[in-house]
Amino acid sequence: MNSDPDERFHLTLTAAGHRTMQGWWRSETVARRKFVAWIGSYGALPNARITLVDEETGIVLATWPQEA
């Protein structure tokens, strides 16, 4: 886990089995806005998967698409 408060909320985009993009934010609110924006921008990529993790707690806050 990451102890840097500027990199607490970690967003990852995986497409076609490869990590394509990632970003870190201090604010959960900003990270959640980016999560939604990434769905709109990159959700049509083959096998796209977007994950938001709280690096301080290790908890997955959101994933897209949601698992059934």
PDB file of N, H, CA, C and O in Angstrom:
ATOM      1  N   MET A   1       0.829  -1.183   0.000  1.00  0.00           N
ATOM      2  CA  MET A   1       0.000   0.000   0.000  1.00  0.00           C
ATOM      3  C   MET A   1       0.875   1.249   0.000  1.00  0.00           C
ATOM      4  O   MET A   1       2.015   1.231   0.464  1.00  0.00           O
ATOM      5  N   ASN A   2       0.326   2.306  -0.520  1.00  0.00           N
ATOM      6  H   ASN A   2      -0.600   2.320  -0.897  1.00  0.00           H
ATOM      7  CA  ASN A   2       1.066   3.548  -0.689  1.00  0.00           C
ATOM      8  C   ASN A   2       0.820   4.477   0.498  1.00  0.00           C
ATOM      9  O   ASN A   2      -0.327   4.653   0.910  1.00  0.00           O
ATOM     10  N   SER A   3       1.862   5.067   1.049  1.00  0.00           N
ATOM     11  H   SER A   3       2.793   4.924   0.715  1.00  0.00           H
ATOM     12  CA  SER A   3       1.695   5.971   2.188  1.00  0.00           C
ATOM     13  C   SER A   3       1.678   7.443   1.790  1.00  0.00           C
ATOM     14  O   SER A   3       1.511   8.307   2.651  1.00  0.00           O
ATOM     15  N   ASP A   4       1.847   7.745   0.511  1.00  0.00           N
ATOM     16  H   ASP A   4       1.983   7.043  -0.188  1.00  0.00           H
ATOM     17  CA  ASP A   4       1.845   9.126   0.037  1.00  0.00           C
ATOM     18  C   ASP A   4       0.398   9.621  -0.082  1.00  0.00           C
ATOM     19  O   ASP A   4      -0.362   9.089  -0.891  1.00  0.00           O
ATOM     20  N   PRO A   5       0.002  10.633   0.712  1.00  0.00           N
ATOM     21  CA  PRO A   5      -1.398  11.093   0.657  1.00  0.00           C
ATOM     22  C   PRO A   5      -1.797  11.667  -0.697  1.00  0.00           C
ATOM     23  O   PRO A   5      -2.986  11.713  -1.013  1.00  0.00           O
ATOM     24  N   ASP A   6      -0.834  12.107  -1.505  1.00  0.00           N
ATOM     25  H   ASP A   6       0.132  12.071  -1.248  1.00  0.00           H
ATOM     26  CA  ASP A   6      -1.150  12.612  -2.840  1.00  0.00           C
ATOM     27  C   ASP A   6      -1.499  11.480  -3.796  1.00  0.00           C
ATOM     28  O   ASP A   6      -2.023  11.727  -4.882  1.00  0.00           O
ATOM     29  N   GLU A   7      -1.216  10.248  -3.405  1.00  0.00           N
ATOM     30  H   GLU A   7      -0.790  10.047  -2.523  1.00  0.00           H
ATOM     31  CA  GLU A   7      -1.454   9.095  -4.269  1.00  0.00           C
ATOM     32  C   GLU A   7      -2.356   8.076  -3.589  1.00  0.00           C
ATOM     33  O   GLU A   7      -2.184   6.869  -3.764  1.00  0.00           O
ATOM     34  N   ARG A   8      -3.314   8.561  -2.816  1.00  0.00           N
ATOM     35  H   ARG A   8      -3.454   9.541  -2.674  1.00  0.00           H
ATOM     36  CA  ARG A   8      -4.174   7.647  -2.054  1.00  0.00           C
ATOM     37  C   ARG A   8      -5.163   6.899  -2.934  1.00  0.00           C
ATOM     38  O   ARG A   8      -5.337   5.691  -2.772  1.00  0.00           O
ATOM     39  N   PHE A   9      -5.817   7.598  -3.867  1.00  0.00           N
ATOM     40  H   PHE A   9      -5.675   8.579  -3.998  1.00  0.00           H
ATOM     41  CA  PHE A   9      -6.872   6.984  -4.669  1.00  0.00           C
ATOM     42  C   PHE A   9      -6.321   6.671  -6.056  1.00  0.00           C
ATOM     43  O   PHE A   9      -5.972   7.571  -6.820  1.00  0.00           O
ATOM     44  N   HIS A  10      -6.249   5.382  -6.366  1.00  0.00           N
ATOM     45  H   HIS A  10      -6.532   4.651  -5.746  1.00  0.00           H
ATOM     46  CA  HIS A  10      -5.567   4.876  -7.558  1.00  0.00           C
ATOM     47  C   HIS A  10      -6.597   4.337  -8.542  1.00  0.00           C
ATOM     48  O   HIS A  10      -7.398   3.462  -8.214  1.00  0.00           O
ATOM     49  N   LEU A  11      -6.557   4.875  -9.738  1.00  0.00           N
ATOM     50  H   LEU A  11      -5.906   5.586 -10.004  1.00  0.00           H
ATOM     51  CA  LEU A  11      -7.465   4.479 -10.811  1.00  0.00           C
ATOM     52  C   LEU A  11      -6.651   3.759 -11.879  1.00  0.00           C
ATOM     53  O   LEU A  11      -5.597   4.236 -12.300  1.00  0.00           O
ATOM     54  N   THR A  12      -7.156   2.600 -12.314  1.00  0.00           N
ATOM     55  H   THR A  12      -8.013   2.213 -11.972  1.00  0.00           H
ATOM     56  CA  THR A  12      -6.457   1.801 -13.319  1.00  0.00           C
ATOM     57  C   THR A  12      -7.412   1.430 -14.443  1.00  0.00           C
ATOM     58  O   THR A  12      -8.544   1.013 -14.198  1.00  0.00           O
ATOM     59  N   LEU A  13      -6.947   1.585 -15.677  1.00  0.00           N
ATOM     60  H   LEU A  13      -6.027   1.924 -15.876  1.00  0.00           H
ATOM     61  CA  LEU A  13      -7.686   1.145 -16.856  1.00  0.00           C
ATOM     62  C   LEU A  13      -6.915  -0.012 -17.469  1.00  0.00           C
ATOM     63  O   LEU A  13      -5.733   0.104 -17.792  1.00  0.00           O
ATOM     64  N   THR A  14      -7.609  -1.124 -17.621  1.00  0.00           N
ATOM     65  H   THR A  14      -8.570  -1.219 -17.359  1.00  0.00           H
ATOM     66  CA  THR A  14      -7.052  -2.279 -18.300  1.00  0.00           C
ATOM     67  C   THR A  14      -7.901  -2.516 -19.540  1.00  0.00           C
ATOM     68  O   THR A  14      -9.130  -2.487 -19.474  1.00  0.00           O
ATOM     69  N   ALA A  15      -7.245  -2.751 -20.670  1.00  0.00           N
ATOM     70  H   ALA A  15      -6.247  -2.775 -20.724  1.00  0.00           H
ATOM     71  CA  ALA A  15      -7.959  -3.039 -21.914  1.00  0.00           C
ATOM     72  C   ALA A  15      -7.229  -4.162 -22.635  1.00  0.00           C
ATOM     73  O   ALA A  15      -6.002  -4.163 -22.734  1.00  0.00           O
ATOM     74  N   ALA A  16      -8.001  -5.112 -23.135  1.00  0.00           N
ATOM     75  H   ALA A  16      -8.998  -5.111 -23.055  1.00  0.00           H
ATOM     76  CA  ALA A  16      -7.449  -6.260 -23.847  1.00  0.00           C
ATOM     77  C   ALA A  16      -6.354  -6.944 -23.025  1.00  0.00           C
ATOM     78  O   ALA A  16      -5.366  -7.429 -23.578  1.00  0.00           O
ATOM     79  N   GLY A  17      -6.537  -6.979 -21.696  1.00  0.00           N
ATOM     80  H   GLY A  17      -7.339  -6.585 -21.247  1.00  0.00           H
ATOM     81  CA  GLY A  17      -5.606  -7.678 -20.823  1.00  0.00           C
ATOM     82  C   GLY A  17      -4.347  -6.927 -20.450  1.00  0.00           C
ATOM     83  O   GLY A  17      -3.465  -7.492 -19.803  1.00  0.00           O
ATOM     84  N   HIS A  18      -4.238  -5.663 -20.842  1.00  0.00           N
ATOM     85  H   HIS A  18      -4.954  -5.204 -21.368  1.00  0.00           H
ATOM     86  CA  HIS A  18      -3.032  -4.876 -20.557  1.00  0.00           C
ATOM     87  C   HIS A  18      -3.392  -3.606 -19.799  1.00  0.00           C
ATOM     88  O   HIS A  18      -4.373  -2.936 -20.122  1.00  0.00           O
ATOM     89  N   ARG A  19      -2.582  -3.275 -18.777  1.00  0.00           N
ATOM     90  H   ARG A  19      -1.785  -3.819 -18.514  1.00  0.00           H
ATOM     91  CA  ARG A  19      -2.801  -1.994 -18.096  1.00  0.00           C
ATOM     92  C   ARG A  19      -2.458  -0.895 -19.080  1.00  0.00           C
ATOM     93  O   ARG A  19      -1.332  -0.807 -19.570  1.00  0.00           O
ATOM     94  N   THR A  20      -3.445  -0.057 -19.364  1.00  0.00           N
ATOM     95  H   THR A  20      -4.360  -0.128 -18.966  1.00  0.00           H
ATOM     96  CA  THR A  20      -3.325   0.970 -20.380  1.00  0.00           C
ATOM     97  C   THR A  20      -3.068   2.346 -19.787  1.00  0.00           C
ATOM     98  O   THR A  20      -2.278   3.128 -20.316  1.00  0.00           O
ATOM     99  N   MET A  21      -3.752   2.633 -18.671  1.00  0.00           N
ATOM    100  H   MET A  21      -4.394   1.997 -18.241  1.00  0.00           H
ATOM    101  CA  MET A  21      -3.617   3.941 -18.023  1.00  0.00           C
ATOM    102  C   MET A  21      -3.777   3.764 -16.532  1.00  0.00           C
ATOM    103  O   MET A  21      -4.425   2.828 -16.064  1.00  0.00           O
ATOM    104  N   GLN A  22      -3.174   4.679 -15.792  1.00  0.00           N
ATOM    105  H   GLN A  22      -2.647   5.439 -16.172  1.00  0.00           H
ATOM    106  CA  GLN A  22      -3.416   4.741 -14.362  1.00  0.00           C
ATOM    107  C   GLN A  22      -3.187   6.158 -13.874  1.00  0.00           C
ATOM    108  O   GLN A  22      -2.460   6.937 -14.491  1.00  0.00           O
ATOM    109  N   GLY A  23      -3.812   6.474 -12.768  1.00  0.00           N
ATOM    110  H   GLY A  23      -4.402   5.842 -12.267  1.00  0.00           H
ATOM    111  CA  GLY A  23      -3.657   7.796 -12.185  1.00  0.00           C
ATOM    112  C   GLY A  23      -3.911   7.733 -10.694  1.00  0.00           C
ATOM    113  O   GLY A  23      -4.562   6.812 -10.200  1.00  0.00           O
ATOM    114  N   TRP A  24      -3.391   8.722  -9.980  1.00  0.00           N
ATOM    115  H   TRP A  24      -2.862   9.470 -10.381  1.00  0.00           H
ATOM    116  CA  TRP A  24      -3.539   8.786  -8.532  1.00  0.00           C
ATOM    117  C   TRP A  24      -4.038  10.160  -8.153  1.00  0.00           C
ATOM    118  O   TRP A  24      -3.634  11.164  -8.741  1.00  0.00           O
ATOM    119  N   TRP A  25      -4.924  10.204  -7.162  1.00  0.00           N
ATOM    120  H   TRP A  25      -5.253   9.389  -6.685  1.00  0.00           H
ATOM    121  CA  TRP A  25      -5.463  11.476  -6.684  1.00  0.00           C
ATOM    122  C   TRP A  25      -5.516  11.492  -5.168  1.00  0.00           C
ATOM    123  O   TRP A  25      -5.664  10.450  -4.529  1.00  0.00           O
ATOM    124  N   ARG A  26      -5.397  12.658  -4.609  1.00  0.00           N
ATOM    125  H   ARG A  26      -5.277  13.504  -5.128  1.00  0.00           H
ATOM    126  CA  ARG A  26      -5.491  12.867  -3.166  1.00  0.00           C
ATOM    127  C   ARG A  26      -6.946  12.816  -2.717  1.00  0.00           C
ATOM    128  O   ARG A  26      -7.249  12.308  -1.637  1.00  0.00           O
ATOM    129  N   SER A  27      -7.840  13.337  -3.539  1.00  0.00           N
ATOM    130  H   SER A  27      -7.594  13.749  -4.417  1.00  0.00           H
ATOM    131  CA  SER A  27      -9.257  13.475  -3.197  1.00  0.00           C
ATOM    132  C   SER A  27     -10.073  12.314  -3.761  1.00  0.00           C
ATOM    133  O   SER A  27      -9.989  12.007  -4.950  1.00  0.00           O
ATOM    134  N   GLU A  28     -10.863  11.673  -2.900  1.00  0.00           N
ATOM    135  H   GLU A  28     -10.931  11.923  -1.934  1.00  0.00           H
ATOM    136  CA  GLU A  28     -11.753  10.614  -3.378  1.00  0.00           C
ATOM    137  C   GLU A  28     -12.805  11.180  -4.328  1.00  0.00           C
ATOM    138  O   GLU A  28     -13.174  10.524  -5.302  1.00  0.00           O
ATOM    139  N   THR A  29     -13.282  12.375  -4.058  1.00  0.00           N
ATOM    140  H   THR A  29     -12.982  12.907  -3.267  1.00  0.00           H
ATOM    141  CA  THR A  29     -14.288  13.004  -4.920  1.00  0.00           C
ATOM    142  C   THR A  29     -13.751  13.184  -6.332  1.00  0.00           C
ATOM    143  O   THR A  29     -14.438  12.876  -7.306  1.00  0.00           O
ATOM    144  N   VAL A  30     -12.538  13.678  -6.443  1.00  0.00           N
ATOM    145  H   VAL A  30     -11.980  13.929  -5.651  1.00  0.00           H
ATOM    146  CA  VAL A  30     -11.924  13.866  -7.761  1.00  0.00           C
ATOM    147  C   VAL A  30     -11.699  12.513  -8.434  1.00  0.00           C
ATOM    148  O   VAL A  30     -11.967  12.361  -9.626  1.00  0.00           O
ATOM    149  N   ALA A  31     -11.215  11.545  -7.684  1.00  0.00           N
ATOM    150  H   ALA A  31     -10.997  11.668  -6.716  1.00  0.00           H
ATOM    151  CA  ALA A  31     -10.959  10.217  -8.252  1.00  0.00           C
ATOM    152  C   ALA A  31     -12.250   9.580  -8.767  1.00  0.00           C
ATOM    153  O   ALA A  31     -12.250   8.935  -9.815  1.00  0.00           O
ATOM    154  N   ARG A  32     -13.339   9.760  -8.038  1.00  0.00           N
ATOM    155  H   ARG A  32     -13.339  10.284  -7.186  1.00  0.00           H
ATOM    156  CA  ARG A  32     -14.618   9.197  -8.492  1.00  0.00           C
ATOM    157  C   ARG A  32     -15.130   9.912  -9.750  1.00  0.00           C
ATOM    158  O   ARG A  32     -15.740   9.281 -10.614  1.00  0.00           O
ATOM    159  N   ARG A  33     -14.886  11.207  -9.856  1.00  0.00           N
ATOM    160  H   ARG A  33     -14.390  11.720  -9.155  1.00  0.00           H
ATOM    161  CA  ARG A  33     -15.248  11.930 -11.092  1.00  0.00           C
ATOM    162  C   ARG A  33     -14.425  11.406 -12.268  1.00  0.00           C
ATOM    163  O   ARG A  33     -14.953  11.204 -13.362  1.00  0.00           O
ATOM    164  N   LYS A  34     -13.137  11.189 -12.037  1.00  0.00           N
ATOM    165  H   LYS A  34     -12.709  11.353 -11.148  1.00  0.00           H
ATOM    166  CA  LYS A  34     -12.276  10.637 -13.091  1.00  0.00           C
ATOM    167  C   LYS A  34     -12.745   9.244 -13.487  1.00  0.00           C
ATOM    168  O   LYS A  34     -12.741   8.899 -14.669  1.00  0.00           O
ATOM    169  N   PHE A  35     -13.150   8.440 -12.501  1.00  0.00           N
ATOM    170  H   PHE A  35     -13.153   8.721 -11.541  1.00  0.00           H
ATOM    171  CA  PHE A  35     -13.654   7.093 -12.761  1.00  0.00           C
ATOM    172  C   PHE A  35     -14.812   7.153 -13.760  1.00  0.00           C
ATOM    173  O   PHE A  35     -14.820   6.421 -14.749  1.00  0.00           O
ATOM    174  N   VAL A  36     -15.771   8.010 -13.502  1.00  0.00           N
ATOM    175  H   VAL A  36     -15.765   8.604 -12.698  1.00  0.00           H
ATOM    176  CA  VAL A  36     -16.934   8.162 -14.394  1.00  0.00           C
ATOM    177  C   VAL A  36     -16.491   8.679 -15.767  1.00  0.00           C
ATOM    178  O   VAL A  36     -16.978   8.210 -16.796  1.00  0.00           O
ATOM    179  N   ALA A  37     -15.572   9.640 -15.777  1.00  0.00           N
ATOM    180  H   ALA A  37     -15.177  10.020 -14.941  1.00  0.00           H
ATOM    181  CA  ALA A  37     -15.076  10.189 -17.046  1.00  0.00           C
ATOM    182  C   ALA A  37     -14.360   9.116 -17.862  1.00  0.00           C
ATOM    183  O   ALA A  37     -14.514   9.052 -19.082  1.00  0.00           O
ATOM    184  N   TRP A  38     -13.582   8.278 -17.190  1.00  0.00           N
ATOM    185  H   TRP A  38     -13.458   8.330 -16.199  1.00  0.00           H
ATOM    186  CA  TRP A  38     -12.870   7.215 -17.899  1.00  0.00           C
ATOM    187  C   TRP A  38     -13.837   6.208 -18.500  1.00  0.00           C
ATOM    188  O   TRP A  38     -13.587   5.694 -19.590  1.00  0.00           O
ATOM    189  N   ILE A  39     -14.932   5.916 -17.815  1.00  0.00           N
ATOM    190  H   ILE A  39     -15.135   6.334 -16.929  1.00  0.00           H
ATOM    191  CA  ILE A  39     -15.930   5.011 -18.383  1.00  0.00           C
ATOM    192  C   ILE A  39     -16.444   5.588 -19.701  1.00  0.00           C
ATOM    193  O   ILE A  39     -16.547   4.875 -20.699  1.00  0.00           O
ATOM    194  N   GLY A  40     -16.764   6.873 -19.699  1.00  0.00           N
ATOM    195  H   GLY A  40     -16.681   7.453 -18.888  1.00  0.00           H
ATOM    196  CA  GLY A  40     -17.249   7.523 -20.914  1.00  0.00           C
ATOM    197  C   GLY A  40     -16.207   7.575 -22.014  1.00  0.00           C
ATOM    198  O   GLY A  40     -16.534   7.417 -23.190  1.00  0.00           O
ATOM    199  N   SER A  41     -14.965   7.793 -21.644  1.00  0.00           N
ATOM    200  H   SER A  41     -14.700   7.922 -20.689  1.00  0.00           H
ATOM    201  CA  SER A  41     -13.904   7.947 -22.645  1.00  0.00           C
ATOM    202  C   SER A  41     -13.327   6.624 -23.137  1.00  0.00           C
ATOM    203  O   SER A  41     -12.968   6.505 -24.308  1.00  0.00           O
ATOM    204  N   TYR A  42     -13.234   5.633 -22.259  1.00  0.00           N
ATOM    205  H   TYR A  42     -13.525   5.729 -21.307  1.00  0.00           H
ATOM    206  CA  TYR A  42     -12.505   4.410 -22.599  1.00  0.00           C
ATOM    207  C   TYR A  42     -13.319   3.133 -22.456  1.00  0.00           C
ATOM    208  O   TYR A  42     -12.806   2.043 -22.710  1.00  0.00           O
ATOM    209  N   GLY A  43     -14.572   3.250 -22.057  1.00  0.00           N
ATOM    210  H   GLY A  43     -14.989   4.135 -21.851  1.00  0.00           H
ATOM    211  CA  GLY A  43     -15.391   2.072 -21.813  1.00  0.00           C
ATOM    212  C   GLY A  43     -15.640   1.207 -23.036  1.00  0.00           C
ATOM    213  O   GLY A  43     -15.981   0.033 -22.893  1.00  0.00           O
ATOM    214  N   ALA A  44     -15.480   1.753 -24.233  1.00  0.00           N
ATOM    215  H   ALA A  44     -15.204   2.707 -24.349  1.00  0.00           H
ATOM    216  CA  ALA A  44     -15.715   0.986 -25.457  1.00  0.00           C
ATOM    217  C   ALA A  44     -14.480   0.206 -25.918  1.00  0.00           C
ATOM    218  O   ALA A  44     -14.553  -0.540 -26.894  1.00  0.00           O
ATOM    219  N   LEU A  45     -13.357   0.371 -25.230  1.00  0.00           N
ATOM    220  H   LEU A  45     -13.298   0.977 -24.437  1.00  0.00           H
ATOM    221  CA  LEU A  45     -12.161  -0.394 -25.602  1.00  0.00           C
ATOM    222  C   LEU A  45     -12.408  -1.881 -25.379  1.00  0.00           C
ATOM    223  O   LEU A  45     -13.189  -2.244 -24.499  1.00  0.00           O
ATOM    224  N   PRO A  46     -11.761  -2.751 -26.158  1.00  0.00           N
ATOM    225  CA  PRO A  46     -11.966  -4.194 -25.993  1.00  0.00           C
ATOM    226  C   PRO A  46     -11.628  -4.649 -24.573  1.00  0.00           C
ATOM    227  O   PRO A  46     -10.535  -4.393 -24.069  1.00  0.00           O
ATOM    228  N   ASN A  47     -12.577  -5.324 -23.945  1.00  0.00           N
ATOM    229  H   ASN A  47     -13.465  -5.532 -24.355  1.00  0.00           H
ATOM    230  CA  ASN A  47     -12.402  -5.871 -22.597  1.00  0.00           C
ATOM    231  C   ASN A  47     -11.955  -4.818 -21.587  1.00  0.00           C
ATOM    232  O   ASN A  47     -11.148  -5.107 -20.703  1.00  0.00           O
ATOM    233  N   ALA A  48     -12.471  -3.610 -21.713  1.00  0.00           N
ATOM    234  H   ALA A  48     -13.127  -3.375 -22.430  1.00  0.00           H
ATOM    235  CA  ALA A  48     -12.099  -2.529 -20.796  1.00  0.00           C
ATOM    236  C   ALA A  48     -12.539  -2.866 -19.372  1.00  0.00           C
ATOM    237  O   ALA A  48     -13.620  -3.411 -19.150  1.00  0.00           O
ATOM    238  N   ARG A  49     -11.681  -2.532 -18.423  1.00  0.00           N
ATOM    239  H   ARG A  49     -10.802  -2.089 -18.604  1.00  0.00           H
ATOM    240  CA  ARG A  49     -11.977  -2.684 -17.002  1.00  0.00           C
ATOM    241  C   ARG A  49     -11.348  -1.503 -16.275  1.00  0.00           C
ATOM    242  O   ARG A  49     -10.164  -1.213 -16.452  1.00  0.00           O
ATOM    243  N   ILE A  50     -12.141  -0.827 -15.461  1.00  0.00           N
ATOM    244  H   ILE A  50     -13.102  -1.062 -15.317  1.00  0.00           H
ATOM    245  CA  ILE A  50     -11.664   0.345 -14.731  1.00  0.00           C
ATOM    246  C   ILE A  50     -11.867   0.068 -13.243  1.00  0.00           C
ATOM    247  O   ILE A  50     -12.942  -0.350 -12.814  1.00  0.00           O
ATOM    248  N   THR A  51     -10.815   0.310 -12.471  1.00  0.00           N
ATOM    249  H   THR A  51      -9.941   0.650 -12.819  1.00  0.00           H
ATOM    250  CA  THR A  51     -10.847   0.004 -11.040  1.00  0.00           C
ATOM    251  C   THR A  51     -10.337   1.193 -10.249  1.00  0.00           C
ATOM    252  O   THR A  51      -9.323   1.801 -10.595  1.00  0.00           O
ATOM    253  N   LEU A  52     -11.060   1.518  -9.173  1.00  0.00           N
ATOM    254  H   LEU A  52     -11.883   1.025  -8.892  1.00  0.00           H
ATOM    255  CA  LEU A  52     -10.664   2.578  -8.249  1.00  0.00           C
ATOM    256  C   LEU A  52     -10.381   1.949  -6.889  1.00  0.00           C
ATOM    257  O   LEU A  52     -11.243   1.286  -6.311  1.00  0.00           O
ATOM    258  N   VAL A  53      -9.161   2.162  -6.382  1.00  0.00           N
ATOM    259  H   VAL A  53      -8.461   2.700  -6.851  1.00  0.00           H
ATOM    260  CA  VAL A  53      -8.737   1.560  -5.118  1.00  0.00           C
ATOM    261  C   VAL A  53      -8.268   2.645  -4.162  1.00  0.00           C
ATOM    262  O   VAL A  53      -7.576   3.584  -4.556  1.00  0.00           O
ATOM    263  N   ASP A  54      -8.653   2.502  -2.908  1.00  0.00           N
ATOM    264  H   ASP A  54      -9.215   1.739  -2.589  1.00  0.00           H
ATOM    265  CA  ASP A  54      -8.121   3.344  -1.831  1.00  0.00           C
ATOM    266  C   ASP A  54      -6.819   2.690  -1.394  1.00  0.00           C
ATOM    267  O   ASP A  54      -6.842   1.667  -0.709  1.00  0.00           O
ATOM    268  N   GLU A  55      -5.698   3.259  -1.775  1.00  0.00           N
ATOM    269  H   GLU A  55      -5.679   4.089  -2.332  1.00  0.00           H
ATOM    270  CA  GLU A  55      -4.393   2.667  -1.496  1.00  0.00           C
ATOM    271  C   GLU A  55      -4.064   2.645  -0.007  1.00  0.00           C
ATOM    272  O   GLU A  55      -3.245   1.839   0.435  1.00  0.00           O
ATOM    273  N   GLU A  56      -4.692   3.518   0.762  1.00  0.00           N
ATOM    274  H   GLU A  56      -5.357   4.173   0.403  1.00  0.00           H
ATOM    275  CA  GLU A  56      -4.430   3.548   2.204  1.00  0.00           C
ATOM    276  C   GLU A  56      -5.046   2.343   2.906  1.00  0.00           C
ATOM    277  O   GLU A  56      -4.441   1.772   3.813  1.00  0.00           O
ATOM    278  N   THR A  57      -6.247   1.957   2.487  1.00  0.00           N
ATOM    279  H   THR A  57      -6.739   2.420   1.750  1.00  0.00           H
ATOM    280  CA  THR A  57      -6.946   0.840   3.123  1.00  0.00           C
ATOM    281  C   THR A  57      -6.867  -0.451   2.321  1.00  0.00           C
ATOM    282  O   THR A  57      -7.090  -1.534   2.861  1.00  0.00           O
ATOM    283  N   GLY A  58      -6.550  -0.339   1.025  1.00  0.00           N
ATOM    284  H   GLY A  58      -6.369   0.541   0.586  1.00  0.00           H
ATOM    285  CA  GLY A  58      -6.531  -1.502   0.150  1.00  0.00           C
ATOM    286  C   GLY A  58      -7.906  -1.904  -0.352  1.00  0.00           C
ATOM    287  O   GLY A  58      -8.048  -2.945  -0.993  1.00  0.00           O
ATOM    288  N   ILE A  59      -8.922  -1.097  -0.070  1.00  0.00           N
ATOM    289  H   ILE A  59      -8.806  -0.252   0.451  1.00  0.00           H
ATOM    290  CA  ILE A  59     -10.295  -1.413  -0.465  1.00  0.00           C
ATOM    291  C   ILE A  59     -10.564  -0.961  -1.901  1.00  0.00           C
ATOM    292  O   ILE A  59     -10.231   0.159  -2.290  1.00  0.00           O
ATOM    293  N   VAL A  60     -11.174  -1.860  -2.681  1.00  0.00           N
ATOM    294  H   VAL A  60     -11.445  -2.770  -2.366  1.00  0.00           H
ATOM    295  CA  VAL A  60     -11.629  -1.510  -4.023  1.00  0.00           C
ATOM    296  C   VAL A  60     -12.928  -0.736  -3.860  1.00  0.00           C
ATOM    297  O   VAL A  60     -13.918  -1.271  -3.360  1.00  0.00           O
ATOM    298  N   LEU A  61     -12.924   0.528  -4.285  1.00  0.00           N
ATOM    299  H   LEU A  61     -12.120   0.963  -4.691  1.00  0.00           H
ATOM    300  CA  LEU A  61     -14.080   1.403  -4.125  1.00  0.00           C
ATOM    301  C   LEU A  61     -15.083   1.264  -5.267  1.00  0.00           C
ATOM    302  O   LEU A  61     -16.289   1.393  -5.056  1.00  0.00           O
ATOM    303  N   ALA A  62     -14.590   1.003  -6.467  1.00  0.00           N
ATOM    304  H   ALA A  62     -13.610   0.899  -6.638  1.00  0.00           H
ATOM    305  CA  ALA A  62     -15.482   0.901  -7.623  1.00  0.00           C
ATOM    306  C   ALA A  62     -14.789   0.119  -8.733  1.00  0.00           C
ATOM    307  O   ALA A  62     -13.570   0.183  -8.893  1.00  0.00           O
ATOM    308  N   THR A  63     -15.586  -0.616  -9.490  1.00  0.00           N
ATOM    309  H   THR A  63     -16.576  -0.668  -9.361  1.00  0.00           H
ATOM    310  CA  THR A  63     -15.088  -1.288 -10.683  1.00  0.00           C
ATOM    311  C   THR A  63     -16.125  -1.132 -11.785  1.00  0.00           C
ATOM    312  O   THR A  63     -17.325  -1.040 -11.527  1.00  0.00           O
ATOM    313  N   TRP A  64     -15.640  -1.104 -13.000  1.00  0.00           N
ATOM    314  H   TRP A  64     -14.665  -1.179 -13.210  1.00  0.00           H
ATOM    315  CA  TRP A  64     -16.517  -1.084 -14.168  1.00  0.00           C
ATOM    316  C   TRP A  64     -15.927  -1.985 -15.213  1.00  0.00           C
ATOM    317  O   TRP A  64     -14.721  -1.909 -15.445  1.00  0.00           O
ATOM    318  N   PRO A  65     -16.687  -2.825 -15.854  1.00  0.00           N
ATOM    319  CA  PRO A  65     -18.075  -3.091 -15.513  1.00  0.00           C
ATOM    320  C   PRO A  65     -18.159  -3.827 -14.182  1.00  0.00           C
ATOM    321  O   PRO A  65     -17.205  -4.474 -13.749  1.00  0.00           O
ATOM    322  N   GLN A  66     -19.313  -3.716 -13.548  1.00  0.00           N
ATOM    323  H   GLN A  66     -20.088  -3.190 -13.900  1.00  0.00           H
ATOM    324  CA  GLN A  66     -19.510  -4.411 -12.282  1.00  0.00           C
ATOM    325  C   GLN A  66     -19.544  -5.901 -12.517  1.00  0.00           C
ATOM    326  O   GLN A  66     -20.063  -6.374 -13.528  1.00  0.00           O
ATOM    327  N   GLU A  67     -18.984  -6.638 -11.572  1.00  0.00           N
ATOM    328  H   GLU A  67     -18.563  -6.253 -10.751  1.00  0.00           H
ATOM    329  CA  GLU A  67     -19.003  -8.093 -11.686  1.00  0.00           C
ATOM    330  C   GLU A  67     -20.403  -8.606 -11.354  1.00  0.00           C
ATOM    331  O   GLU A  67     -21.083  -8.076 -10.476  1.00  0.00           O
ATOM    332  N   ALA A  68     -20.812  -9.631 -12.063  1.00  0.00           N
ATOM    333  H   ALA A  68     -20.259 -10.062 -12.777  1.00  0.00           H
ATOM    334  CA  ALA A  68     -22.147 -10.210 -11.828  1.00  0.00           C
ATOM    335  C   ALA A  68     -22.147 -11.130 -10.629  1.00  0.00           C
ATOM    336  O   ALA A  68     -23.183 -11.700 -10.289  1.00  0.00           O
TER     337      ALA A  68
END
